[in-house]
Amino acid sequence: MTGPAGTKVVNLLVDTGSTYTILPIEVLESIGLSPAESEAHERIATGSGYIIAPKLRVRTFNTLGRRFRRLPVIAHTLPFGGPIDGLLGMDVLSRMKARIAVADGSIEVE
């Protein structure tokens, strides 16, 4: 993804239970976006209850062979660590008309 201050590669978990694509606050800040200054917010459900999280637009967002411009994302740092930075939600998956084959572990997009 790209913002005013550069580009960052992130590892996202495909999450059909997430309405939105969610990216860590630190990652968004590293590409020059400020969640603290965001005027738009969304109420989202997390494992520990509901929160109000900033909503921002990244300049470009590339995933699964597709490029999106000015994609809205939610700024929220997930509590689990490891190789997963954030979530690829249904907002993006539905725009790509993604078909997920769980048994094969594959995703097809139009």
BELSULMO-V252693 format. One record per residue. N is the residue number from 1. RES is the residue in one small letter. PHI is phi as a letter, one per 20 degrees, with the letter a starting at -180 (NA if undefined). OMEGA is omega in radians with two decimals (* if undefined). NEAR is the number of other ideal C-beta (glycine too) atoms within 12 Angstrom. Layout:
BEGIN
N_RES_PHI_OMEGA_NEAR, N_RES_PHI_OMEGA_NEAR
END
This chain:
BEGIN
1_m_NA_-3.09_37, 2_t_c_3.06_26, 3_g_c_-3.10_27, 4_p_g_-3.07_18, 5_a_d_3.10_17, 6_g_q_-3.04_18, 7_t_c_3.13_18, 8_k_b_3.04_27, 9_v_d_-3.13_17, 10_v_c_3.06_30, 11_n_d_-3.10_19, 12_l_d_3.05_31, 13_l_e_3.06_22, 14_v_f_-3.05_28, 15_d_c_3.14_24, 16_t_f_3.07_19, 17_g_e_3.13_17, 18_s_d_3.11_30, 19_t_f_-3.03_24, 20_y_d_2.95_34, 21_t_e_-3.03_42, 22_i_c_-3.12_41, 23_l_c_-3.12_45, 24_p_f_3.12_32, 25_i_g_-3.10_26, 26_e_f_3.13_19, 27_v_f_3.13_35, 28_l_f_3.08_42, 29_e_f_-3.12_24, 30_s_f_3.09_24, 31_i_d_3.01_30, 32_g_n_3.08_20, 33_l_d_-3.09_35, 34_s_d_3.08_19, 35_p_g_-3.12_33, 36_a_f_-3.12_14, 37_e_e_-3.11_15, 38_s_f_3.08_23, 39_e_e_-3.13_11, 40_a_e_3.12_18, 41_h_b_3.08_21, 42_e_c_3.02_27, 43_r_e_-3.13_17, 44_i_c_3.09_29, 45_a_e_3.06_18, 46_t_c_3.11_22, 47_g_f_-3.11_13, 48_s_d_3.12_10, 49_g_p_-3.13_9, 50_y_e_3.04_13, 51_i_c_3.00_20, 52_i_d_-3.05_18, 53_a_d_3.10_33, 54_p_f_3.09_31, 55_k_d_-3.11_28, 56_l_c_3.07_37, 57_r_d_3.03_28, 58_v_e_-3.10_37, 59_r_f_3.06_25, 60_t_c_-3.13_21, 61_f_b_-3.12_37, 62_n_d_3.07_22, 63_t_b_3.07_31, 64_l_l_3.09_23, 65_g_m_3.14_12, 66_r_d_3.10_20, 67_r_d_3.09_18, 68_f_d_3.09_25, 69_r_d_3.11_14, 70_r_l_-3.12_16, 71_l_f_3.06_31, 72_p_f_3.10_30, 73_v_c_3.09_45, 74_i_e_3.11_41, 75_a_e_3.11_37, 76_h_a_3.11_37, 77_t_e_-3.10_25, 78_l_f_-3.07_31, 79_p_f_-3.12_13, 80_f_e_-3.14_14, 81_g_e_3.10_10, 82_g_n_-3.01_9, 83_p_e_-3.09_11, 84_i_e_3.12_21, 85_d_e_-3.06_28, 86_g_a_-3.08_37, 87_l_c_2.98_33, 88_l_e_-2.99_40, 89_g_e_-3.09_32, 90_m_f_3.08_21, 91_d_g_3.13_27, 92_v_e_-3.10_37, 93_l_g_-3.14_31, 94_s_f_3.09_19, 95_r_f_3.12_21, 96_m_e_-3.06_27, 97_k_l_-3.09_15, 98_a_f_3.02_25, 99_r_d_-3.06_17, 100_i_d_3.09_21, 101_a_d_-3.06_11, 102_v_f_-3.10_10, 103_a_f_-3.14_6, 104_d_e_-3.05_9, 105_g_m_-3.10_9, 106_s_c_3.08_13, 107_i_c_3.05_23, 108_e_d_3.10_15, 109_v_c_3.12_19, 110_e_e_*_13
END
